[in-house]
Amino acid sequence: MAILKTKDIRRMSKSERDKKFEELKFELVKAKVSASKSGSSKIKEIKKTMARILTLNNFKENKSSKEVEKNK
């Protein structure tokens, strides 16, 4: 899995981000299983990417809700 930078995540649509988040959840489970056998820093990397996706999702939702409130 390639590391996703914030600028790459911003370019994604909401559905693409949701799809990528689901893929990362599955990959996290696989990484945890393999880490129990050998140890891996991949888990930390996956969690950081998931956090970036969630942060940008929340930021964009909050931004759009504020714009709606301004238009009232």
Secondary structure, DSSP 8 states (H G I E B T S, - for coil): -----HHHHHHS-HHHHHHHHHHHHHHHHHHHHHHHHH--SHHHHHHHHHHHHHHHHHHHHHHHHHHHHHT-
